[in-house]
Amino acid sequence: MTTKPKAKKFRIRRTPAPEQSAAPTAANTAANTAGTASPAPAAADLPRTTKRPQPAPTPPAQETATGKPTGKPPAPGQVKPAEQEIDEIKREGLTGRQLRLARRMAQKNGLAATSDYDAVRLLRASGVDPFQRTNMLDLVPRNEGSSGADNVPAKASSGRIQLPQTMKVDKTNLPSTETRSPSEMRAMEIGEIQRDIARRRRRRTALLLARLSVFVFLPTLFAAWYFYSVATPMYATKSAFFVQQADGSGGTGLGALLPSQLNANQDAIAVQDYLTSKDAMIRLDNDVGFKSHFSDQAIDPVQRLSATPSNEEAFKLYKKNVKIGYDPTEGSIRMEVIAADPLIATSFSRALIGYAETRVDELSRRKREDQLRDARASLEKAKAERREAQATLVELQESSVLDPEGLIASLRQQISNVQIQLQEKELQLAAYEDNTRPNQARVEGVKGDIRRLQGLLLRLETNMNAATEGEDSLAQKTSQIQMAQADLATADLLMQSTLQTLKQTELEASRQVRYLTTSVEPVASEDASYPRSFENTILAFLIFSGIYLMISLTASILREQVSS
């Protein structure tokens, strides 16, 4: 009884028919065994022969010179030499697969064969079919206590010679009608492997499509449904404005050659920061009603605020719907305001531009006010000092002669005139006295004039001494008046300088004034600008695909690290 061959995914039973099929042909047995026990050789490796060896289940019979058995056993006492038997076996035209199978059978039965042909000879001499179909498990040495395969006779497990056995004929043990060559079996196995690979590939493709559908396609379809059907149309109002100085001069030297836009415009950056701050949002809500507009039930739930939103929640939505950008090369601020109503979006934009103008005015107002306050304080101080010097001069002038210096000069002139007259009278008297018989009356008259002039000169000198000596002298008062006049002149110069500084400060302050010039006025749009359904859907697909790809790569790397 032959064993059942075990091929991959196929079970082919070949059971010999009673009596007639007790000894299957060696070619069919070797072909079937080759399909199960060893890989199929190429077509060129199989020798072409028309002879099919017929292994005898009984002791070998005599063979003719042509290599065919005669069917008669050798005569008693007649034994062929081993070389002759090997030559006869070689003339049978056995294939390489049959010879390898015979070598394995010899090793299994413990026969020391020197070659493949010797293995065939020894197996036939032992009464074992060298081309018997076996299972791969039969080639493994068994323990004495094992019972063997189900289809192996009990005698084989006890170490007795395995010969083809007759079996009881029933429907389940009929011989197979299929006769396939090794090439057909190899093609069948290759086709089965290919079908298994294709089946695995289809299963993996189906699993990949299922994962993509769950993690990529379904979320993308949901996003597309939201953007095309649920999302509320939003209208955008765009505007642009500049922050400029009152003085448009670009400077001198190389600085005049550079465009003013390349300079750092800190005021424009400050305005941008203010418009994107929570303070601007709260002011916009108090003036125009930012929260109430976005809390309307007509807006979809994703873009709608709650009934009583907090400032933080409203500020998050404010940053999404109010987009402000500053271009340092051109110095312009571009603003885009988004709302569910185009008119409300325009009102929001105009209110924010007004806030920007107020902020621009406040940026330089403090600096201007500080400079002007200092200049005006200096001017007031100079005025007070001048007023004090002038009051001192007036007080000195009121407490003394109106013109002490003129009075002293007058006294000096009078004294000089009296002295001249006195000298003339003395000369005249000397002239009269030189006469031998002068006129006494004239001499007395001249003497009287001299006496009176001397008295007048004495009084004038007394007045002069009183005016120039002492604390209350005219000279002291004159010096005080002169000092007061000098202080008044200094106060006048100081006040003039302070007044000039004030004028320059005012001019510089006027140059530092910032003006917000609106280059693009906000205009209400007629068509909705958001949502951009197609672009947003593509973006959602790319985002979900990227997330899935990152998760897949991470899982693959972790699986590989764990398995290694």
Phi, psi and omega in degrees: 000127180274154180276162181280126176288142179245100174260163182292119176070000181230140176234109183247117179266129175234101183249125181294144176288154180298139175066300188285321185257033181290330180239096179291157181291152183288328182293312180295320180297316180293323180294316180292321178294323178296326179289343183247324189266337184214158179294151184285130177282169177289166183293329182286340181281344183270118178290141179275124179209152178259353181273134176246111181295143179244089179295133183273134176288342181257177177307144186301140179266173178287143179243153180277181180290336179283352179099353180272138179291146180273347182086351179257135176288156179294155181296155180298132179085358180261119182235129179279146175290159183294323181294323180293317179297320179295322178295319179296322179293323179296325180287350178288342179075042179290148179276165179296326179293320179295320180294319179295322177296321178295320179298318179295321178296323179293318178297323180294322182271003176077029179263131181272092181265138178275340179206177179293321179291324176294325177296320177297318181297313183294322179295318178294323178293331179274356180082021180251134177291116182289344182247029180290135179286126183233163173270154179298329179289338179288339180283345179277131179300136183256157175283162181292331183277349181286147182269349181086187180289167182290330186264009178263135180294160181294331180294327180293325179289338180271002177093003179283167183293133179267112177242158175303131183249149174277142182235159179287132184281125170213177185290335183275344184243028177287147180293150180285140178272356181273130176234110183240144177278163179302325179295322178293320178296318178297316177298324179294316180295319178297318178297321178295319178297316179297319178294323177294318177297316179296323179294318177295320180296319178296321179295317178293321178297319178295319178295321178296316178296324178294316178295316178298322180295320183286317189263343184237303189290314181296314175299325178293319177296321177295318178296317179297319177299318180295313184292325184272333189242325190258321188299137179282133178296132180245139182252135183250136175242123184253146178208164179213145180209160180243154171247113185237158175269160179291323179271117182266008181290141183267003180099191182235166177072215181291335179296332180287338180280339181276139177292144182293340181290337180285344178285150181290118180263089182292330180294319179295320178294321178296320178296318178299316179296324180290318182293336178261018182260166178291331179298316178295322179296316180295320178294322177293323178293321179291327183273315188247334181094063181290313181295318182295326180292313183277358172266004180295141180290346179287342179276145182295156186299332182291320183262000184266143174276162177288175183296319178235079184283150174278169180295325179292317179295317178292326180292325175299315178291327179297318179293332178283326187262350176241106183250121183233131178227142181248128179259107183290336180287325180257343180075018182254152177248121180255132184232137177231122182246130185244134178208167181284343179237131182297325179291321178293323177298321178293320179294321175301316182295317179295321179295320179292324176295321176297320176297323179295320178297317178297318180295322178296319178295323182284340182295316184257355182293319181295318178296317179296317181295321178296315180296314181293324180296318178295317180295320181290325177295320178296321179294318179296321178296318178296321178296319180295318179295320178294320180295321179293318178296320179292322178294322178296318179296318179295319180297319178294320179292326180287327183276001181218186178299152184300320180225083182300324181294319177293323178296315179297320178296322178294318178298320178296320179293319178296316179299319179297319179293319180294319179297323178293314179297322180295320177296321179295317180293321178295321176294319179295320178294320178297326179291319179294321183288336177288343178283139180292326180231070180291162176278116186294325181296318180292323180296316179296324179294320181291320177298320176298320178297319180296320181295317179292319179295322178295320176298317178296320180294323179294319178295317180297319178294325177297315178296323181293318178295322178293328181281337185252350182238147179098169181289325182263020181287159179295329179294318178296315179294327178294318179295320177297320178295320179295319177296320178295323177293322177295317177299321179294321178294320178296318178297324177296316179296319180296318181293322177296317178296317179296321178295320177294320178297321178297319179296318178294322179295318177296321178294317178294322178295322177293330176286332181277359179291134178260141178236137176262114181254119180275114179273328179234112179284143178290130181234136180292133180272152181266329180251151180289138179266335181225152359279152174273092194298310184294312181297319180292324178294316177297319179296319177297319178298316179295321180294313179296321178296317179297319179296316179296319180296318179296317179295319180296315179297318179297317179295320179295317180296315179296320178296319179293319179294320181291318182291330180282000000 
